[in-house]
Amino acid sequence: MNEKNAGGARQRSVEIVVPVHNEAHVLADSVGRLHAYLEASFPFPFRITIADNASTDATWEAALALADRLPHVHAVHLDAKGRGRALKHVWSRSTADVVAYMDVDLSTGLEGFLPLVAPLLSGHSDLAVGSRLHRQADVVRGAKREFVSRSYNLLLKLGLAARFSDAQCGFKAVRADVFRALAPRIEDTAWFFDTELLVLAQRNGLRIHEVPVDWVDDPDSRVDIVRTAVDDLKGMGRMLRATAGRRVLVTGVPRRTRRAWTPAAAAPQTTTAPLPQGIKDMEYAS
């Protein structure tokens, strides 16, 4: 995935993870659209990784077919469910400079992807999040989901002093070296993973960039709102206790400098090798 420009310098690269569970009915269309968009308009080397978490339908077969057909698409399989588990698995092993993810329904407009990752590639910021609650966001969704989202983010502000506006938008990116430093402290394997990552980043003085997004609610979404809300409240309580005990402070987090970030100098050593050329269907256990 690492390529060189005309001057011989290595170009910074991005890996986009699409976590999926029983999404065979929409996977080919969504990944096909994402791949076509990035090939046509994204100016950096990229890789799309479909992360199948324990699907019981034909999702894994569809993912392998896409990996065989499209040049920048790869697929991994995990034996246990959890969006956070899938992201942590792939991001921790990535050889890209910036890792990102988006929901398979592509509810967020793809025009927001370059503004999302550009501040990380330039060294301006450490994490970037799409925000549906930004005053310049253009959002279409039902009143119930709007109320739940605003209530949850208000609780984060009151309880954890969060300075980011939208913790759960499925459109995020982080410098890979920063994520590897924070990853051992992230405990959640499901929906609270996003919030935990952002709170850890804020507590450790990292810069979080927010991008207003165009977002259209997916009427086919199967997220259990009540169960997710309960799990998130439990996660908030755990983060409050961790904050009180100063367990959120992480040593060795890479820091931005006044000049542009240089991944070759900043990234820690890793024992994980890139996938061999042509190997797209490697299966990983969780």
Secondary structure by P-SEA (a helix, b strand, c coil): ccccccccccccbbbbbbbbccccccaaaaaaaaaaaaaccccccbbbbbcccccccaaaaaaaaaaaccccbbbbbbccccaaaaaaaaaaacccccccccccccccccccccccccccccccccbbbbbcccccbbbbbcaaaaaaaaaaaaaaaaaccccccccccccccccaaaaaaacccccccccaaaaaaaaaaaaabbbbbbbbbbbbbccccccaaaaaaaaaaaaaaaaaaaaaaccccccccccccccccccccccccccccccccccccccccc
